[in-house]
Amino acid sequence: MPASWEEELSDDMLETSLLESSKKEPPVATATFVKESFEKVLALHEEILTSKTQQIEQLKDENAFLKETLLTVQKLYTEDRELIQILKKEIFDLQEELEFTRRKYKMMWNQAIENYSKRS
């Protein structure tokens, strides 16, 4: 029995010492791995910058379109206001003309009635 106990103890000690040694020694990074990592990070950075630039350009185009649209709407609004003023003036003038025509026909009919009355 003592032999098996010593064998078991030495096997356990060996496993424990291997586990401890593997915990203490970090894996060694090679120069190739580091270089590839930096290249990937730089490539991702370039993609992000390109995407950012494209998004900025899209926003500038959208802002230009919105600005142009707003100016067009303002121009149309101004034209509509001018048209409304012209139409209001025309309506006022037509109302005055209609009132004048009504008075004219009223006077004419009154005179026709008076003339008819005088004949009768």
C-alpha positions as CSV (number, residue, x, y, z in Angstrom):
1,M,0.0,0.0,0.0
2,P,2.6,2.5,0.8
3,A,3.9,2.3,-2.8
4,S,0.5,3.0,-4.4
5,W,-0.1,5.9,-2.0
6,E,3.2,7.4,-3.1
7,E,2.4,6.9,-6.7
8,E,-1.0,8.5,-6.3
9,L,0.6,11.4,-4.4
10,S,3.2,12.0,-7.0
11,D,0.7,11.8,-9.9
12,D,-1.5,14.3,-8.1
13,M,1.4,16.6,-7.4
14,L,2.5,16.3,-11.0
15,E,-1.0,17.3,-12.3
16,T,-1.1,20.2,-9.8
17,S,2.3,21.5,-10.8
18,L,1.4,21.3,-14.5
19,L,-1.9,23.2,-13.9
20,E,0.0,25.9,-11.9
21,S,2.7,26.2,-14.5
22,S,0.2,26.6,-17.3
23,K,-1.6,29.3,-15.3
24,K,1.5,31.3,-14.7
25,E,2.8,31.3,-18.3
26,P,0.7,33.4,-20.6
27,P,0.6,32.4,-24.3
28,V,3.3,34.1,-26.3
29,A,2.0,36.4,-29.0
30,T,4.0,36.2,-32.2
31,A,4.9,39.2,-34.3
32,T,2.7,38.0,-37.2
33,F,-0.3,37.8,-34.9
34,V,0.3,41.3,-33.6
35,K,0.8,42.6,-37.2
36,E,-2.4,41.0,-38.4
37,S,-4.3,42.3,-35.5
38,F,-3.2,45.8,-36.1
39,E,-4.0,45.5,-39.8
40,K,-7.5,44.3,-39.0
41,V,-8.0,47.2,-36.6
42,L,-6.7,49.7,-39.1
43,A,-9.0,48.2,-41.8
44,L,-12.0,48.5,-39.5
45,H,-11.0,52.0,-38.7
46,E,-10.8,52.9,-42.4
47,E,-14.2,51.3,-43.0
48,I,-15.7,53.4,-40.2
49,L,-14.1,56.6,-41.6
50,T,-15.4,55.8,-45.1
51,S,-18.9,55.1,-43.7
52,K,-18.8,58.3,-41.7
53,T,-17.7,60.3,-44.8
54,Q,-20.5,58.7,-46.9
55,Q,-23.1,59.5,-44.2
56,I,-21.9,63.1,-44.0
57,E,-22.2,63.4,-47.7
58,Q,-25.7,61.9,-47.7
59,L,-26.8,64.3,-44.9
60,K,-25.3,67.3,-46.9
61,D,-27.3,66.2,-50.0
62,E,-30.4,65.8,-47.9
63,N,-30.0,69.2,-46.3
64,A,-29.4,70.8,-49.8
65,F,-32.6,69.1,-51.1
66,L,-34.6,70.3,-48.0
67,K,-33.2,73.8,-48.4
68,E,-34.2,73.9,-52.0
69,T,-37.6,72.5,-51.3
70,L,-38.1,75.1,-48.5
71,L,-37.1,78.0,-50.8
72,T,-39.5,76.7,-53.5
73,V,-42.3,76.4,-51.0
74,Q,-41.6,80.0,-49.8
75,K,-41.6,81.3,-53.4
76,L,-44.9,79.5,-54.1
77,Y,-46.4,80.9,-50.9
78,T,-45.3,84.5,-51.9
79,E,-46.8,84.0,-55.4
80,D,-50.0,82.7,-53.9
81,R,-50.2,85.7,-51.5
82,E,-49.8,88.1,-54.5
83,L,-52.4,86.2,-56.4
84,I,-54.8,86.4,-53.5
85,Q,-54.3,90.1,-53.3
86,I,-54.9,90.5,-57.0
87,L,-58.1,88.4,-56.8
88,K,-59.3,90.4,-53.8
89,K,-58.9,93.6,-55.7
90,E,-60.7,92.1,-58.7
91,I,-63.6,90.9,-56.5
92,F,-63.8,94.4,-55.0
93,D,-63.8,96.0,-58.4
94,L,-66.4,93.6,-59.7
95,Q,-68.6,94.3,-56.6
96,E,-68.4,98.0,-57.2
97,E,-69.2,97.5,-60.9
98,L,-72.2,95.2,-59.9
99,E,-73.5,97.9,-57.5
100,F,-73.1,100.5,-60.2
101,T,-75.1,98.3,-62.6
102,R,-77.8,97.7,-60.1
103,R,-78.2,101.4,-59.4
104,K,-78.2,102.1,-63.1
105,Y,-80.9,99.5,-63.8
106,K,-82.9,100.7,-60.8
107,M,-82.9,104.3,-62.1
108,M,-83.7,103.1,-65.6
109,W,-86.6,101.0,-64.4
110,N,-87.9,103.8,-62.1
111,Q,-87.7,106.2,-65.1
112,A,-89.5,103.6,-67.3
113,I,-92.2,103.2,-64.6
114,E,-92.6,107.0,-64.3
115,N,-92.8,107.4,-68.1
116,Y,-95.4,104.6,-68.3
117,S,-97.4,106.2,-65.5
118,K,-97.3,109.6,-67.3
119,R,-98.7,107.9,-70.5
120,S,-101.5,106.2,-68.7
